Amino acid sequence: MATRLFVGNLSFNTTEGDLLDLFKQAGNVTTCNLIVDKFTNKSRGFAFVEMSSQEEATKAIGDMNGKELDGRALTVNEAKPREDRPSGGGFGGGRSGGGGGRREESRSRY
């Protein structure tokens, strides 16, 4: 069974090819996904690498965690399962009730 690894603290100059070449030293790499910003298409500084077995993943963590690549010390560990997030659209918490008009103050008249 394949094991997914989180690779962090990447230089913004590191490519998927660089990661693939590095992790092939530890074993068979199933997939390599460098995470990029969807607007700028530039690296976000982390990636996910999937190794074909738990033994290879353990070897990769031992060999690559703290190893320097493009001037940065890599952080490599087993990836945590993705958490379910509520699908709210990301536009902040709205306000309920109340309009945007002028507020009338109540005044008592004698």
C-alpha positions as a Python dict, from the first residue, in 0.01 Angstrom:
ca = {
    (1, 'M'): (0, 0, 0),
    (2, 'A'): (134, 342, -96),
    (3, 'T'): (222, 593, 175),
    (4, 'R'): (181, 966, 125),
    (5, 'L'): (448, 1200, 262),
    (6, 'F'): (434, 1572, 332),
    (7, 'V'): (743, 1764, 220),
    (8, 'G'): (768, 2116, 358),
    (9, 'N'): (1006, 2413, 375),
    (10, 'L'): (1074, 2392, 3),
    (11, 'S'): (1249, 2669, -185),
    (12, 'F'): (1020, 2843, -433),
    (13, 'N'): (1274, 2742, -700),
    (14, 'T'): (1237, 2367, -633),
    (15, 'T'): (1057, 2176, -910),
    (16, 'E'): (863, 1848, -911),
    (17, 'G'): (1152, 1699, -1107),
    (18, 'D'): (1397, 1796, -832),
    (19, 'L'): (1178, 1626, -571),
    (20, 'L'): (1125, 1319, -785),
    (21, 'D'): (1500, 1275, -837),
    (22, 'L'): (1567, 1319, -465),
    (23, 'F'): (1298, 1079, -340),
    (24, 'K'): (1384, 812, -598),
    (25, 'Q'): (1701, 760, -393),
    (26, 'A'): (1482, 618, -114),
    (27, 'G'): (1266, 393, -332),
    (28, 'N'): (984, 381, -585),
    (29, 'V'): (792, 711, -609),
    (30, 'T'): (428, 661, -709),
    (31, 'T'): (332, 1030, -738),
    (32, 'C'): (489, 1369, -674),
    (33, 'N'): (271, 1679, -645),
    (34, 'L'): (425, 2021, -590),
    (35, 'I'): (151, 2249, -458),
    (36, 'V'): (123, 2577, -651),
    (37, 'D'): (-84, 2890, -603),
    (38, 'K'): (-382, 2879, -840),
    (39, 'F'): (-356, 3248, -928),
    (40, 'T'): (19, 3297, -970),
    (41, 'N'): (113, 2936, -1055),
    (42, 'K'): (414, 2969, -820),
    (43, 'S'): (517, 2711, -561),
    (44, 'R'): (358, 2742, -217),
    (45, 'G'): (663, 2582, -56),
    (46, 'F'): (534, 2230, 5),
    (47, 'A'): (456, 1909, -179),
    (48, 'F'): (319, 1558, -138),
    (49, 'V'): (523, 1257, -243),
    (50, 'E'): (373, 909, -246),
    (51, 'M'): (604, 613, -197),
    (52, 'S'): (499, 264, -310),
    (53, 'S'): (544, 97, 32),
    (54, 'Q'): (555, 182, 400),
    (55, 'E'): (919, 64, 419),
    (56, 'E'): (1022, 303, 141),
    (57, 'A'): (828, 586, 305),
    (58, 'T'): (1001, 522, 638),
    (59, 'K'): (1338, 520, 461),
    (60, 'A'): (1254, 844, 280),
    (61, 'I'): (1156, 1017, 605),
    (62, 'G'): (1480, 904, 770),
    (63, 'D'): (1697, 1002, 474),
    (64, 'M'): (1530, 1326, 366),
    (65, 'N'): (1403, 1496, 684),
    (66, 'G'): (1647, 1781, 753),
    (67, 'K'): (1833, 1726, 424),
    (68, 'E'): (1922, 2047, 243),
    (69, 'L'): (1772, 2110, -101),
    (70, 'D'): (1812, 2444, -282),
    (71, 'G'): (1944, 2602, 38),
    (72, 'R'): (1653, 2491, 260),
    (73, 'A'): (1636, 2211, 520),
    (74, 'L'): (1342, 1988, 421),
    (75, 'T'): (1066, 1883, 658),
    (76, 'V'): (949, 1534, 567),
    (77, 'N'): (686, 1334, 755),
    (78, 'E'): (386, 1114, 693),
    (79, 'A'): (97, 1320, 558),
    (80, 'K'): (-211, 1349, 775),
    (81, 'P'): (-551, 1271, 623),
    (82, 'R'): (-721, 1573, 475),
    (83, 'E'): (-980, 1724, 708),
    (84, 'D'): (-1329, 1792, 582),
    (85, 'R'): (-1393, 2163, 573),
    (86, 'P'): (-1734, 2327, 559),
    (87, 'S'): (-1815, 2461, 215),
    (88, 'G'): (-1898, 2819, 303),
    (89, 'G'): (-1746, 2997, 6),
    (90, 'G'): (-1489, 3177, 217),
    (91, 'F'): (-1646, 3521, 221),
    (92, 'G'): (-1644, 3569, 598),
    (93, 'G'): (-1925, 3556, 846),
    (94, 'G'): (-2212, 3770, 734),
    (95, 'R'): (-2443, 3969, 952),
    (96, 'S'): (-2797, 3871, 1011),
    (97, 'G'): (-3080, 4116, 1007),
    (98, 'G'): (-3062, 4491, 976),
    (99, 'G'): (-3062, 4693, 661),
    (100, 'G'): (-2813, 4942, 537),
    (101, 'G'): (-3035, 5249, 560),
    (102, 'R'): (-3033, 5537, 803),
    (103, 'R'): (-3115, 5455, 1158),
    (104, 'E'): (-3408, 5639, 1306),
    (105, 'E'): (-3390, 5724, 1669),
    (106, 'S'): (-3704, 5719, 1868),
    (107, 'R'): (-3770, 6045, 2042),
    (108, 'S'): (-4046, 6107, 2282),
    (109, 'R'): (-4240, 6426, 2239),
    (110, 'Y'): (-4428, 6602, 2516),
}
